[in-house]
Amino acid sequence: FLTTAVFKPRDVSFNSYLLNHSKAYGIAAVASWVEFWLELWIAPSLKGHLLFIIVGTLLVAGFQYIRSSAMITAGRNFNHIVQNEAQSDGHELVTAGLYKYLRHPSYFGWFWWSISTQFLLSNPICVCAYAYASWKFFESRIYHEERHLYIDIFPNKYGQYCKTTKIGIPFIKGYVDTLQE
């Protein structure tokens, strides 16, 4: 939210908080809280280990930095909603900063950040659940988004860009990757 508020203030709304993102998102958040408090009550020795707190905090902060940096680098080209056509305000293919190495650094950051939050909380069930749910979400979203980027928005540039970049989320192949198989 803060990144959107600072760098795209005219786009800020209640939806920017992503609290109403989806039913699955809400269920995941509640599951995380339930797991944390239930395990703390039943087996408090599982929670609060200094190593998990330090490493988890560093991972959460690092992946949040990656996500925020990607959003800032993309500037007006970033949108929480997958675009299916070029925007009239000069939509550009961003290839600077993290985009030089990762096609979707914001997704990469969010994927690993979400898992890291559960590592920080010492929530072993939600580490697995968040990894699976985030992976399924981004597998579909990246394929769909890349299809539009390749066919509708940057037909002369996106395929070449994909040859020099990675997605960074294990086992996810984008639209262009499936064309090259």
Buried (B, 14 or more C-beta within 10 A) or exposed (E): EEBBEEBBEEBBEEBBEEEEBEEEBEEBBEBBEEBBEEBBEEEEEBBEEEEBBEBBEEBBEBBBEBBBBBBBBBEEBBEEEEBEEBEEEEBBBBBEBBBEEBBBBBBBBBBBBBBBBBBBBBBEBBBEBBBEBBBEBBBEBBBBBBBBBBEEBBEEBBBEBBEEBBBBBEEBBBBBBEEEE
